[in-house]
Amino acid sequence: MKSAACPLPVLTLAAMSEPGWEAAVNWPLPAQPSIELLQEARQRVATYIDWYSNDAAPVTAPAEVRHEINRAAARLIEICLAIQQQQLASER
């Protein structure tokens, strides 16, 4: 018998109410994210990249550093494009 798959959480402002960047970096964006959600997520991901590059990277294997910074940068791109899409939609 198959068990029902547990849906992944989507990113919300409530999920980012706790300090840190875990949700912003890892949780999928909702289908229609608000500009406030996107701006907060952008700030959290940028903070993560800053922290990782200054504090974690010096004591982490080069391959892992490359992977984490690429992963976070890809997320930042995803968020920035979603912000751009929201702004273009609001101009119409």
DOTORFI-379670 format. One record per residue (C-alpha): residue number from 1; residue in one letter; x, y, z. Coordinates in nm, 4 decimals. Layout:
MARKE  nr rest        X        Y        Z
MARKE NUM    a        X        Y        Z
...
end
This chain:
MARKE  nr rest        X        Y        Z
MARKE   1    m   0.0000   0.0000   0.0000
MARKE   2    k   0.1340   0.3427  -0.0977
MARKE   3    s   0.1427   0.6144   0.1625
MARKE   4    a   0.0366   0.9629   0.0629
MARKE   5    a   0.3360   1.1750  -0.0251
MARKE   6    c   0.3899   1.4641   0.2063
MARKE   7    p   0.3900   1.7831  -0.0027
MARKE   8    l   0.6959   2.0005   0.0198
MARKE   9    p   0.6439   2.3278   0.2018
MARKE  10    v   0.6472   2.6410  -0.0086
MARKE  11    l   0.8191   2.9573   0.1000
MARKE  12    t   0.6056   3.1984   0.3020
MARKE  13    l   0.6749   3.5069   0.5104
MARKE  14    a   0.5751   3.3016   0.8153
MARKE  15    a   0.8417   3.0441   0.7269
MARKE  16    m   1.0951   3.3269   0.7271
MARKE  17    s   0.9761   3.4714   1.0586
MARKE  18    e   1.2560   3.2822   1.2337
MARKE  19    p   1.6094   3.4171   1.2002
MARKE  20    g   1.8211   3.2469   0.9378
MARKE  21    w   1.8140   3.1611   0.5731
MARKE  22    e   1.7239   2.7916   0.5561
MARKE  23    a   1.3710   2.8398   0.4189
MARKE  24    a   1.4714   3.1168   0.1768
MARKE  25    v   1.7529   2.9094   0.0301
MARKE  26    n   1.5768   2.5724   0.0162
MARKE  27    w   1.1967   2.5954   0.0046
MARKE  28    p   1.0240   2.6300  -0.3338
MARKE  29    l   0.8635   2.9598  -0.4240
MARKE  30    p   0.4837   2.9620  -0.4288
MARKE  31    a   0.3059   2.9902  -0.7635
MARKE  32    q   0.2237   3.3587  -0.7075
MARKE  33    p   0.4776   3.5010  -0.4612
MARKE  34    s   0.4213   3.8513  -0.3293
MARKE  35    i   0.6836   4.1161  -0.3869
MARKE  36    e   0.7344   4.1333  -0.0081
MARKE  37    l   0.8082   3.7614   0.0063
MARKE  38    l   1.0522   3.7864  -0.2818
MARKE  39    q   1.2342   4.0865  -0.1361
MARKE  40    e   1.2704   3.9167   0.2024
MARKE  41    a   1.3903   3.5959   0.0378
MARKE  42    r   1.6427   3.7922  -0.1711
MARKE  43    q   1.7816   3.9534   0.1440
MARKE  44    r   1.8028   3.6185   0.3256
MARKE  45    v   1.9808   3.4455   0.0370
MARKE  46    a   2.2267   3.7347  -0.0014
MARKE  47    t   2.2962   3.7153   0.3728
MARKE  48    y   2.3568   3.3404   0.3388
MARKE  49    i   2.6048   3.3925   0.0541
MARKE  50    d   2.7843   3.6575   0.2585
MARKE  51    w   2.7978   3.4350   0.5680
MARKE  52    y   2.9048   3.1279   0.3733
MARKE  53    s   3.1795   3.3042   0.1816
MARKE  54    n   3.3194   3.4736   0.4917
MARKE  55    d   3.2712   3.2154   0.7665
MARKE  56    a   3.2147   2.8691   0.6225
MARKE  57    a   3.4173   2.8734   0.3023
MARKE  58    p   3.7603   2.9149   0.4650
MARKE  59    v   3.7144   2.5875   0.6561
MARKE  60    t   3.5249   2.3902   0.3894
MARKE  61    a   3.6494   2.1727   0.1033
MARKE  62    p   3.6749   2.3632  -0.2274
MARKE  63    a   3.4231   2.1385  -0.4078
MARKE  64    e   3.1646   2.1961  -0.1357
MARKE  65    v   3.2279   2.5717  -0.1382
MARKE  66    r   3.1730   2.5781  -0.5148
MARKE  67    h   2.8559   2.3712  -0.4834
MARKE  68    e   2.7004   2.5796  -0.2007
MARKE  69    i   2.7783   2.9172  -0.3545
MARKE  70    n   2.6521   2.8013  -0.6972
MARKE  71    r   2.3341   2.6653  -0.5379
MARKE  72    a   2.2697   2.9872  -0.3466
MARKE  73    a   2.3533   3.2020  -0.6495
MARKE  74    a   2.1075   3.0021  -0.8619
MARKE  75    r   1.8419   3.0637  -0.5975
MARKE  76    l   1.9236   3.4344  -0.5947
MARKE  77    i   1.8833   3.4436  -0.9736
MARKE  78    e   1.5479   3.2629  -0.9449
MARKE  79    i   1.4263   3.5187  -0.6906
MARKE  80    c   1.5537   3.8194  -0.8892
MARKE  81    l   1.3796   3.6965  -1.2041
MARKE  82    a   1.0569   3.6467  -1.0080
MARKE  83    i   1.0868   4.0051  -0.8777
MARKE  84    q   1.1400   4.1291  -1.2317
MARKE  85    q   0.8355   3.9340  -1.3497
MARKE  86    q   0.6246   4.0839  -1.0673
MARKE  87    q   0.7385   4.4346  -1.1555
MARKE  88    l   0.6644   4.3867  -1.5262
MARKE  89    a   0.3180   4.2475  -1.4431
MARKE  90    s   0.2395   4.5466  -1.2222
MARKE  91    e   0.3311   4.7883  -1.5046
MARKE  92    r   0.0726   4.6356  -1.7387
end
